[in-house]
Amino acid sequence: MLVLSRRIGESVVIGDDVTVTILEVRGDVVRVGIDAPRSVSVHRAELLEQLESSNREAASPSEDAVANLSKALRGKAD
């Protein structure tokens, strides 16, 4: 991991087309601006983790849900 110190208004360039600029520092909160082409996905890490967790839960139904679905399908086959 590269660790840099930047002041308000200073930037870091990533690759040829992504620029990260420090916009504001207020206590322990730093506002960051990211200029990137639309083809580059930019997401907050905590939202990606939450989405992955939600997807895992949705892809793994509870045993009760599986049992109820199995029961319903057996009932329709009769």
MDAnalysis code that builds the backbone (N, CA, C; Angstrom):
import MDAnalysis as mda
import numpy as np

u = mda.Universe.empty(234, n_residues=78, atom_resindex=np.repeat(np.arange(78), 3), trajectory=True)
u.add_TopologyAttr("name", ["N", "CA", "C"] * 78)
u.add_TopologyAttr("resid", np.arange(1, 79))
u.add_TopologyAttr("resname", ["MET", "LEU", "VAL", "LEU", "SER", "ARG", "ARG", "ILE", "GLY", "GLU", "SER", "VAL", "VAL", "ILE", "GLY", "ASP", "ASP", "VAL", "THR", "VAL", "THR", "ILE", "LEU", "GLU", "VAL", "ARG", "GLY", "ASP", "VAL", "VAL", "ARG", "VAL", "GLY", "ILE", "ASP", "ALA", "PRO", "ARG", "SER", "VAL", "SER", "VAL", "HIS", "ARG", "ALA", "GLU", "LEU", "LEU", "GLU", "GLN", "LEU", "GLU", "SER", "SER", "ASN", "ARG", "GLU", "ALA", "ALA", "SER", "PRO", "SER", "GLU", "ASP", "ALA", "VAL", "ALA", "ASN", "LEU", "SER", "LYS", "ALA", "LEU", "ARG", "GLY", "LYS", "ALA", "ASP"])
u.atoms.positions = np.array([
    [0.838, -1.173, 0.000],
    [0.000, 0.000, 0.000],
    [0.884, 1.238, 0.000],
    [0.564, 2.145, -0.878],
    [1.263, 3.427, -0.937],
    [0.561, 4.393, 0.001],
    [1.295, 5.033, 0.886],
    [0.727, 6.001, 1.822],
    [1.305, 7.374, 1.497],
    [0.423, 8.342, 1.272],
    [0.833, 9.687, 0.907],
    [0.206, 10.704, 1.851],
    [0.868, 11.819, 2.016],
    [0.284, 12.952, 2.724],
    [-0.094, 13.987, 1.684],
    [-1.305, 14.501, 1.759],
    [-1.794, 15.501, 0.812],
    [-2.479, 16.603, 1.604],
    [-2.457, 17.796, 1.066],
    [-3.159, 18.934, 1.656],
    [-4.385, 19.244, 0.804],
    [-5.278, 20.066, 1.324],
    [-6.466, 20.463, 0.581],
    [-6.051, 21.034, -0.771],
    [-6.719, 20.571, -1.815],
    [-6.437, 21.021, -3.167],
    [-5.380, 20.202, -3.882],
    [-4.643, 19.389, -3.154],
    [-3.626, 18.545, -3.793],
    [-4.272, 17.250, -4.277],
    [-3.653, 16.665, -5.292],
    [-4.230, 15.487, -5.942],
    [-3.226, 14.354, -6.053],
    [-3.770, 13.192, -6.352],
    [-2.991, 12.001, -6.674],
    [-3.573, 11.471, -7.980],
    [-2.710, 11.146, -8.936],
    [-3.163, 10.611, -10.211],
    [-2.892, 9.114, -10.224],
    [-3.922, 8.342, -10.584],
    [-3.813, 6.883, -10.647],
    [-3.963, 6.489, -12.108],
    [-2.950, 5.819, -12.626],
    [-2.978, 5.470, -14.042],
    [-2.941, 6.736, -14.881],
    [-3.599, 6.690, -16.031],
    [-3.605, 7.837, -16.935],
    [-4.841, 8.715, -16.783],
    [-5.896, 8.175, -16.136],
    [-7.157, 8.907, -16.210],
    [-7.973, 8.977, -14.920],
    [-7.381, 8.672, -13.781],
    [-8.093, 8.789, -12.504],
    [-7.339, 9.768, -11.616],
    [-8.049, 10.796, -11.160],
    [-7.445, 11.799, -10.286],
    [-8.232, 11.863, -8.988],
    [-7.538, 11.751, -7.865],
    [-8.138, 11.845, -6.538],
    [-7.652, 13.147, -5.923],
    [-8.593, 14.016, -5.537],
    [-8.254, 15.329, -4.998],
    [-8.813, 15.475, -3.590],
    [-8.003, 16.003, -2.676],
    [-8.461, 16.289, -1.318],
    [-9.239, 17.595, -1.368],
    [-10.523, 17.547, -0.992],
    [-11.373, 18.727, -1.070],
    [-11.471, 19.473, 0.257],
    [-11.524, 18.716, 1.349],
    [-11.739, 19.342, 2.649],
    [-11.291, 18.392, 3.752],
    [-10.759, 18.956, 4.819],
    [-10.406, 18.173, 6.011],
    [-11.073, 18.859, 7.189],
    [-11.915, 18.111, 7.898],
    [-12.632, 18.648, 9.052],
    [-12.518, 17.640, 10.190],
    [-11.623, 17.893, 11.124],
    [-11.404, 16.929, 12.204],
    [-10.850, 15.635, 11.645],
    [-11.570, 14.542, 11.888],
    [-11.107, 13.242, 11.386],
    [-11.833, 12.830, 10.102],
    [-12.526, 13.786, 9.459],
    [-13.241, 13.500, 8.215],
    [-12.540, 14.207, 7.056],
    [-12.287, 13.456, 6.004],
    [-11.638, 13.997, 4.814],
    [-12.599, 13.830, 3.641],
    [-12.902, 14.916, 2.943],
    [-13.716, 14.848, 1.725],
    [-12.770, 14.693, 0.547],
    [-13.067, 13.706, -0.272],
    [-12.210, 13.361, -1.399],
    [-13.042, 13.430, -2.675],
    [-12.496, 14.055, -3.710],
    [-13.128, 14.066, -5.023],
    [-12.397, 13.110, -5.941],
    [-13.147, 12.338, -6.717],
    [-12.544, 11.368, -7.625],
    [-13.028, 11.670, -9.029],
    [-12.093, 11.946, -9.912],
    [-12.399, 12.218, -11.319],
    [-11.924, 11.016, -12.120],
    [-12.889, 10.278, -12.663],
    [-12.558, 9.064, -13.417],
    [-13.534, 8.924, -14.575],
    [-13.117, 8.271, -15.648],
    [-14.047, 8.046, -16.760],
    [-15.183, 7.111, -16.330],
    [-16.292, 7.190, -17.026],
    [-17.456, 6.359, -16.677],
    [-17.152, 4.861, -16.746],
    [-16.167, 4.487, -17.500],
    [-15.831, 3.067, -17.633],
    [-15.130, 2.515, -16.388],
    [-14.719, 3.396, -15.477],
    [-14.047, 2.977, -14.244],
    [-15.057, 3.012, -13.106],
    [-15.277, 1.877, -12.463],
    [-16.198, 1.814, -11.328],
    [-15.533, 2.388, -10.092],
    [-16.262, 3.262, -9.387],
    [-15.773, 3.830, -8.139],
    [-16.866, 3.605, -7.097],
    [-16.551, 2.851, -6.041],
    [-17.530, 2.519, -5.008],
    [-16.897, 2.676, -3.637],
    [-17.741, 2.957, -2.652],
    [-17.278, 2.973, -1.266],
    [-17.144, 1.518, -0.803],
    [-16.038, 1.196, -0.161],
    [-15.744, -0.185, 0.227],
    [-16.819, -0.769, 1.133],
    [-17.324, 0.024, 2.091],
    [-18.321, -0.520, 3.021],
    [-19.623, -0.869, 2.308],
    [-19.970, -0.154, 1.235],
    [-21.172, -0.493, 0.487],
    [-20.978, -1.773, -0.318],
    [-19.789, -1.962, -0.864],
    [-19.503, -3.210, -1.585],
    [-19.570, -4.407, -0.645],
    [-19.027, -4.262, 0.565],
    [-19.071, -5.350, 1.548],
    [-20.516, -5.678, 1.916],
    [-21.338, -4.638, 2.110],
    [-22.746, -4.839, 2.449],
    [-23.482, -5.525, 1.302],
    [-23.217, -5.119, 0.071],
    [-23.847, -5.727, -1.095],
    [-23.442, -7.197, -1.227],
    [-22.165, -7.490, -1.040],
    [-21.701, -8.876, -1.118],
    [-22.376, -9.735, -0.055],
    [-22.492, -9.213, 1.150],
    [-23.136, -9.946, 2.240],
    [-24.604, -10.195, 1.912],
    [-25.273, -9.181, 1.416],
    [-26.683, -9.306, 1.043],
    [-26.864, -10.332, -0.071],
    [-25.970, -10.314, -1.049],
    [-26.037, -11.289, -2.146],
    [-25.817, -12.708, -1.651],
    [-24.868, -12.880, -0.720],
    [-24.630, -14.215, -0.159],
    [-25.870, -14.726, 0.571],
    [-26.506, -13.848, 1.345],
    [-27.713, -14.252, 2.075],
    [-28.828, -14.614, 1.109],
    [-28.996, -13.840, 0.047],
    [-30.051, -14.105, -0.931],
    [-29.785, -15.397, -1.691],
    [-28.534, -15.727, -1.906],
    [-28.181, -16.935, -2.657],
    [-28.227, -18.184, -1.788],
    [-28.346, -18.010, -0.472],
    [-28.377, -19.147, 0.453],
    [-29.665, -19.099, 1.259],
    [-30.750, -19.635, 0.704],
    [-32.026, -19.575, 1.421],
    [-31.982, -20.420, 2.694],
    [-32.850, -20.080, 3.621],
    [-32.905, -20.817, 4.884],
    [-33.444, -22.222, 4.641],
    [-33.195, -23.107, 5.599],
    [-33.687, -24.485, 5.480],
    [-35.206, -24.506, 5.436],
    [-35.850, -23.605, 6.196],
    [-37.309, -23.529, 6.187],
    [-37.830, -23.158, 4.806],
    [-37.175, -22.199, 4.158],
    [-37.603, -21.778, 2.826],
    [-37.475, -22.920, 1.832],
    [-36.398, -23.671, 1.913],
    [-36.184, -24.809, 1.007],
    [-37.240, -25.882, 1.274],
    [-37.510, -26.164, 2.548],
    [-38.509, -27.175, 2.903],
    [-39.898, -26.757, 2.415],
    [-40.254, -25.488, 2.611],
    [-41.567, -25.011, 2.166],
    [-41.699, -25.075, 0.652],
    [-40.648, -24.704, -0.063],
    [-40.675, -24.768, -1.515],
    [-40.788, -26.209, -1.991],
    [-40.036, -27.103, -1.360],
    [-40.088, -28.515, -1.708],
    [-41.484, -29.070, -1.487],
    [-42.078, -28.697, -0.361],
    [-43.439, -29.156, -0.037],
    [-44.438, -28.622, -1.059],
    [-44.281, -27.350, -1.432],
    [-45.202, -26.747, -2.397],
    [-45.058, -27.408, -3.759],
    [-43.853, -27.716, -4.152],
    [-43.641, -28.360, -5.453],
    [-44.181, -29.783, -5.472],
    [-44.042, -30.496, -4.357],
    [-44.607, -31.847, -4.281],
    [-46.125, -31.803, -4.363],
    [-46.707, -30.790, -3.767],
    [-48.170, -30.642, -3.791],
    [-48.688, -30.371, -5.186],
    [-47.943, -29.616, -5.987],
    [-48.366, -29.315, -7.363],
    [-48.172, -30.508, -8.270],
    [-47.248, -31.412, -7.934],
    [-46.987, -32.573, -8.792],
    [-48.104, -33.603, -8.663],
    [-48.862, -33.559, -7.571],
    [-49.918, -34.550, -7.344],
    [-51.133, -34.310, -8.206],
])
